[in-house]
Amino acid sequence: ALTATLAGVGDQHRERSLRDDLTGCFNRRAFKRLFLREAERSAGLHLPMSIVFFDIDQFKSLNDRHGHATGDAVLASVARRATEILSAQELLFRWGGEEFLVLLSHTGRDEARLFAERLRARIEEKVRVESDPNAGPVTISLGVASGAPPDFDEISLIRNADAALYQAKASGRNRVITDTMMRGGPASRP
């Protein structure tokens, strides 16, 4: 009985170590394992997969103006609202700070862009700075990158989604950019 109890505690600890405490999202540590699992599944089905990389617009200003407790509440609200529109095969990760990543298995670029646009609109519609009724809506900028089987390259997908996110921020924020929409196309492979 003691061995079973200890094994259960170990499983709970392992699961918690793969989650972000504030948002409940998977963390970066969990990404590698889950990416490999989903890449294998997508490749086995001969289906593409995509990454949506996003962050909260003007988050530093929000933190500076309203304080870190408010920033934390916004991070948790963004994660909660994003989770509400995820299917079982769409995984949300808190990448760091105000950055999030969604792994979309069995999903090509066009579907990923539609998902990203739904997510963008959902956050803009539903997330507010609760402590300031005069503050406008919280918005996010998103970058989308996709890959085709059988060779999914996580580094290139992340780099291309991140570059597209940077382009979305540079072109005015609160928008979705895919890696094919960027000037010069996707970032090159290593």
C-alpha positions in Angstrom: 0.0 0.0 0.0 2.8 2.4 0.9 4.5 1.7 -2.5 1.3 2.5 -4.4 0.8 5.7 -2.3 4.4 6.8 -3.0 4.0 6.1 -6.7 0.8 8.2 -6.7 2.6 11.1 -5.0 5.4 10.8 -7.5 3.0 10.9 -10.4 1.3 14.0 -9.0 4.6 15.7 -8.4 5.7 14.9 -12.0 2.5 16.3 -13.4 2.8 19.5 -11.3 6.4 19.9 -12.6 5.1 20.1 -16.1 2.6 22.8 -15.3 2.9 26.6 -14.8 1.8 27.4 -11.2 0.1 30.7 -12.1 -1.8 29.7 -15.3 -2.1 25.9 -15.1 -0.8 25.7 -18.6 1.9 23.2 -19.6 5.3 24.8 -19.2 8.4 24.8 -21.4 9.7 21.7 -19.8 6.6 19.7 -20.9 6.9 21.0 -24.5 9.7 18.7 -25.8 7.9 15.5 -24.6 4.5 16.5 -25.9 5.9 17.9 -29.2 7.6 14.6 -29.9 4.4 12.6 -29.1 2.2 14.9 -31.3 4.7 15.0 -34.1 4.8 11.2 -34.2 1.0 11.0 -34.2 0.7 13.6 -37.0 3.4 12.0 -39.1 1.7 8.6 -38.7 -1.5 10.1 -40.0 0.4 12.0 -42.7 -1.1 15.3 -41.4 0.7 18.6 -40.8 1.1 20.3 -37.5 1.3 24.0 -36.5 2.5 26.2 -33.7 0.8 29.5 -32.7 3.1 31.7 -30.7 1.5 34.7 -28.9 2.1 37.3 -26.3 0.1 39.9 -24.5 0.4 43.4 -26.1 1.9 46.1 -24.0 2.2 43.8 -21.0 5.2 45.6 -19.5 3.2 48.8 -19.5 0.2 47.0 -17.9 2.5 45.7 -15.1 4.2 49.0 -14.6 0.8 50.9 -14.4 -1.3 48.4 -12.5 1.2 46.3 -10.6 2.3 42.7 -10.8 -0.8 41.3 -9.1 -2.9 42.7 -11.8 -0.4 41.4 -14.4 -0.7 37.9 -12.9 -4.5 38.2 -13.0 -4.4 39.1 -16.7 -2.0 36.2 -17.4 -4.3 33.7 -15.7 -7.4 35.2 -17.5 -5.7 34.9 -20.9 -4.8 31.3 -20.2 -8.3 30.5 -19.0 -9.9 32.1 -22.1 -7.5 30.4 -24.4 -8.1 27.0 -22.8 -11.9 27.5 -23.4 -11.5 27.2 -27.1 -8.9 24.4 -27.3 -9.8 21.0 -28.5 -8.3 17.8 -27.0 -5.4 17.8 -29.5 -4.5 21.5 -29.0 -2.1 22.1 -26.2 -1.4 25.4 -24.5 2.1 26.2 -23.0 3.2 29.2 -21.0 6.5 29.8 -22.7 7.8 32.5 -20.4 6.7 35.9 -19.1 3.7 36.9 -21.1 4.5 34.5 -24.0 2.3 31.5 -24.8 2.6 28.7 -27.4 -0.2 26.5 -28.7 0.7 23.2 -30.3 -1.9 22.2 -33.0 -1.6 18.6 -34.0 -3.1 17.5 -37.3 -3.5 21.1 -38.3 -2.3 22.9 -41.4 -1.5 26.6 -41.8 -4.9 27.8 -42.9 -6.7 26.0 -40.0 -4.0 27.3 -37.6 -4.5 30.9 -38.9 -8.3 30.6 -38.3 -7.7 29.2 -34.8 -5.3 32.1 -34.1 -7.8 34.6 -35.3 -10.5 33.1 -33.1 -8.1 33.2 -30.1 -7.2 36.8 -30.8 -10.8 37.8 -31.0 -11.7 35.8 -27.9 -9.0 37.5 -25.8 -9.9 41.0 -27.0 -13.6 40.4 -26.3 -13.3 38.7 -22.9 -10.1 39.8 -21.0 -10.1 43.1 -19.2 -8.0 44.7 -16.5 -10.4 44.2 -13.7 -8.9 46.9 -11.4 -9.3 49.6 -14.1 -12.7 49.9 -15.7 -11.3 52.6 -18.0 -8.6 50.4 -19.4 -9.3 49.1 -22.9 -9.4 45.4 -23.8 -6.4 43.2 -23.4 -5.1 42.2 -26.8 -2.5 39.7 -28.1 -0.3 39.4 -31.2 0.1 36.0 -32.8 2.6 34.3 -35.1 1.7 31.0 -36.9 4.1 28.4 -38.4 3.3 25.0 -39.9 5.2 21.9 -40.9 4.4 18.9 -43.1 5.2 15.3 -42.2 7.3 13.3 -41.9 10.0 15.7 -40.8 8.7 18.1 -38.1 11.5 20.4 -36.9 10.5 21.9 -33.6 13.3 24.5 -33.7 12.3 25.8 -37.1 8.6 25.8 -36.2 9.2 27.8 -33.0 11.6 30.2 -34.8 9.2 30.8 -37.7 6.2 31.3 -35.3 8.3 33.6 -33.2 9.5 35.6 -36.2 5.8 35.9 -37.4 4.8 37.1 -33.9 7.5 39.7 -34.0 6.2 40.8 -37.4 2.6 41.0 -36.0 3.9 43.3 -33.2 5.9 45.4 -35.6 2.9 45.9 -37.9 0.6 47.3 -35.2 -0.2 44.5 -32.7 -3.5 42.7 -32.1 -3.1 40.7 -35.3 -2.2 37.3 -36.7 0.7 36.8 -39.1 1.7 33.4 -40.6 5.2 32.5 -41.5 4.3 32.7 -45.2 3.0 36.3 -44.8 6.4 37.6 -43.5 8.6 39.6 -45.8 11.3 37.3 -47.0 9.3 34.2 -46.0 9.9 31.9 -43.1 13.2 31.9 -41.2 15.7 29.6 -42.7 16.5 26.1 -41.2 19.6 25.7 -39.2 
